[in-house]
Amino acid sequence: MTPESALHWKALSRLASARQDGSHSEHELKPLTLDAAGLHADLTKQQLDEEVLTALIGLAEELDLPAAIDAQFSGAHINQSENRPALHTALRAPVEDTPDMAREAASTLAQILDLADAVRRGAWRGAAGDAITDVVHIGIGGSHLGPELAVEALTSADSGGPRIHFVANIDGAALRSALSGLNPERTLFVIVSKSFSTLETRVNAQSARAWFLERMGSLEAIARHFVAISTNLTAAAEFGIPQANVYPMWDWVGGRYSVWSPVGIPLAMAIGRQGFRDFLAGARALDEHFRAAPFSENLPVLMALAGIWNYNFLGVTNQAILPYAERLRLLPDFLQQLIMESNGKSVHQDGTDVSVHTMPIVWGGTGTNGQHAYHQLLHQGTRSFAADFIILANGAEPAEHHRWLNANALAQSQAMLLGQDAEDPHKRVRGGKPTTTLVLPALTPGALGALIALYEQIVFCQGVIWDINSFDQWGVELGKRLAVPIFEQLGDTPSKASPLLQDASTRGLIEHLTRSRD
Ligand code: F6P
């Protein structure tokens, strides 16, 4: 069933109109808070009242969300356009509970943790007999954003692991800066690519290999300095990585859902076996809550429904992610891929056009920095937005800094809610902006695992309500294809005829770049 044909969708449209035309009086603010998997959530500042909440929950039931949740966890082929399950939850489920295919994941996890342990203890030796001090992770998108977020969030001075460097962009500056000052004898490269065919990763990995061979001189040394994570074991072998160093990925785990898989290996290297297991356990606790809690007390479901109300009925055109935690600096980048690559779709599962809006733009940045940059527009601009504040009950020392940090987070969401009346129109702040505040007890592996799993399940619920496929990403293919002839035309000896095949703008830019080259 499409969302707009549901009876509850029509009811929600009426409720939204009544609120917009003033025929419904302002709702009184009643606390709406929830605790799940160690996270505390305050949705009180959303524009939800009992009537709206009841209709939203009715919508989720009418659109069969309960059955869809069962289908997700049971391994049904919910990624219909690619005819696959989306079973990242099995990577963090208790083994006795997982479908067969995830048993392999459990044994791979054990190998990954052993490798991480060996690197951390100095038992893994480089070709010249040295322990590893630096790990260079090469991957992009889902093979990069989750691991980098988790490593940055959870590593501290006493974590005891090697230094981890990330290279994603094909811009040579990224690789150059990661390699600068590294000793190849003490460096381990981790090449992460589900497909092992992604341009950026392929080119960066080849350049890293050339850098390494130039300094070490022997092909055999590769076996002690390169490991790979991929579903494409053949391509990894062709690259020269011995089979023993290639860890599998599976087509039933989407790239942006893969931090729980061997893709998360830099996190295991950075924080160790127990830390990685705690990270998985946090996500598992969130999944268990998601499967068991009634919708009226179900955190992912309620946050997803608040989003539906905002985006589809209140005209909210973008979603801000505002972590008030420096070490969650990369959370907005990670969530941009998770949410926008999953739910930036305009056809239903059966290929027919959607006729309601799906996910709006997701963006964000850390507080308090953002307060001195874009919050002016949030308070007084003309566009409507929704925001998630993510804060920590216990943060970095000194305590005074942390208290100011949280005071500012609370003050911002309060200002967004209440606004301010003033005689001077320049000083008026309208308020009434829908925000949610998520409180993590502290930035621990378990809390981060629960937070990431929470957003994964919000994405899932919204995808079900919009009846779109949250697990494919066909839209990214066109640009990849178009880059191939342009690359050729930007070369030293482009075939004379080919630029003519381009549109006028692209042709002009190719000619300009060619003329401007030093
Ligand atoms: O181009 C998008 C994408 O396919 C993402 O979905 C994926 O996470 C990323 O590229 C990297 O893909 P791979 O792990 O196959 O290199």
Residues whose N, C-alpha, C, O or C-beta is under 5 A from the ligand:
A	BS01	F6P	I140 G141 G142 S143 V192 S193 K194 S195 F196 T198 T201 G255 R256 Q473 V476
